[in-house]
């Protein structure tokens, strides 16, 4: 994203959030769980994904962002983490 800020909050399950700075290549990872609720911020310039680490339960995530999606000017681009 160029302008969008997001928050990922896992409320059930166990997962891994990965982020990579598209300019420097720096990477960070956050192991997240519904047993320990916390918000992980996705900021502009960082590509990100979330992986379900459980073979037996769903990963339930609440996501919020600072702006409404504008189909005329989408701020979402695919980049591998």
Contact map, one row per residue, 1 for C-alpha under 8 A:
111110000000000000000000000000000000000000111110000000000000000000000000001110000
111100000000000000000000000000000000000000011000000000000000000000000000001000000
111110000000000000000000000000000000000000110000000000000000000000000000001000000
111111000000000000000000000000000000000000110000000000000000000011100000001000000
101111100000000000000000000000000000000011110000000000000000000011100000000000000
000111110000000000000000000000000000000011100000000000000000001111000000000000000
000011111000000000000000000000000000001111000000000000000000001110000000000000000
000001111100000000000000000000000000001111000000000000000000111100000000000000000
000000111110000000000000000000000000111100000000000000000000111000000000000000000
000000011111111000000000000000011100111000000000000000000011110000000000000000000
000000001111100000000000000000001110100000000000000000000011110000000000000000000
000000000111110000000000000000001110000000000000000000000111100000000000000000000
000000000111111000000000000000001110000000000000000101001111000000000000000000000
000000000101111100000000000000111100000000000000000111000010000000000000000000000
000000000100111110000000000000111000000000000000011111000010000000000000000000000
000000000000011111000000000011110000000000000000011110000000000000000000000000000
000000000000001111100000000011110000000000000001111000000000000000000000000000000
000000000000000111110000001111000000000000000001110000000000000000000000000000001
000000000000000011111000001110000000000001000111100000000000000000000000000000001
000000000000000001111100111100000000000000000111000000000000000000000000000000001
000000000000000000111111111000000000000000001110000000000000000000000000000000000
000000000000000000011111110000000000000000001110000000000000000000000000000000000
000000000000000000001111100000000000000000001000000000000000000000000000000000000
000000000000000000001111110000000000000000000000000000000000000000000000000000000
000000000000000000011111111000000000000000000000000000000000000000000000000000000
000000000000000000011101111100000000000000000000000000000000000000000000000000000
000000000000000001111000111110000000000000000000000000000000000000000000000000001
000000000000000001110000011111000000000000000000000000000000000000000000000000000
000000000000000111100000001111100000000000000000000000000000000000000000000000000
000000000000000111000000000111110000000100000000000000000000000000000000000000000
000000000000011110000000000011111000000000000000000000000000000000000000000000000
000000000100011110000000000001111101110000000000000000000000000000000000000000000
000000000111111000000000000000111111100000000000000000000000000000000000000000000
000000000111110000000000000000011111100000000000000000000000000000000000000000000
000000000011100000000000000000001111100000000000000000000000000000000000000000000
000000000000000000000000000000011111110000000000000000000000000000000000000000000
000000001110000000000000000000011111111000000000000000000000000000000000000000000
000000001100000000000000000000010001111100000000000000000000000000000000000000000
000000111100000000000000000000000000111110000000000000000000000000000000000000000
000000111000000000000000000001000000011111000000000000000000000000000000000000000
000011110000000000000000000000000000001111100000000000000000000000000000000000000
000011110000000000100000000000000000000111110111000000000000000000000000000000000
101111000000000000000000000000000000000011111100000000000000000000000000000000000
111110000000000000000000000000000000000001111100000000000000000000000000000000000
110000000000000000001110000000000000000000111110000000000000000000000000000000000
100000000000000000111100000000000000000001111111000000000000000000000000000000000
100000000000000000111100000000000000000001001111100000000000000000000000000001111
000000000000000011110000000000000000000001000111110000000000000000000000000000011
000000000000000011100000000000000000000000000011111000000000000000000000000000001
000000000000001111000000000000000000000000000001111100000000000000000000000000000
000000000000001110000000000000000000000000000000111110000000000000000000000000000
000000000000111100000000000000000000000000000000011111100110000000000000000000000
000000000000011100000000000000000000000000000000001111100000000000000000000000000
000000000000111000000000000000000000000000000000000111111110000000000000000000000
000000000000000000000000000000000000000000000000000111111000000000000000000000000
000000000000000000000000000000000000000000000000000001111100000000000000000000000
000000000000100000000000000000000000000000000000000001111110000000000000000000000
000000000001100000000000000000000000000000000000000101011111000000000000000000000
000000000111111000000000000000000000000000000000000101001111100000000000000000000
000000000111100000000000000000000000000000000000000000000111110000000000000000000
000000011111000000000000000000000000000000000000000000000011111000000000000000000
000000011110000000000000000000000000000000000000000000000001111100000000000000000
000001111000000000000000000000000000000000000000000000000000111110000000000000000
000001110000000000000000000000000000000000000000000000000000011111000000000000000
000111100000000000000000000000000000000000000000000000000000001111110000000000000
000111000000000000000000000000000000000000000000000000000000000111110000000000000
000110000000000000000000000000000000000000000000000000000000000011111000000000000
000000000000000000000000000000000000000000000000000000000000000011111100000000000
000000000000000000000000000000000000000000000000000000000000000000111110011000000
000000000000000000000000000000000000000000000000000000000000000000011111111000000
000000000000000000000000000000000000000000000000000000000000000000001111110000000
000000000000000000000000000000000000000000000000000000000000000000000111110000000
000000000000000000000000000000000000000000000000000000000000000000000111111000000
000000000000000000000000000000000000000000000000000000000000000000001111111100000
111100000000000000000000000000000000000000000000000000000000000000001100111110000
100000000000000000000000000000000000000000000000000000000000000000000000011111000
100000000000000000000000000000000000000000000000000000000000000000000000001111100
000000000000000000000000000000000000000000000010000000000000000000000000000111110
000000000000000000000000000000000000000000000010000000000000000000000000000011111
000000000000000000000000000000000000000000000011000000000000000000000000000001111
000000000000000001110000001000000000000000000011100000000000000000000000000000111
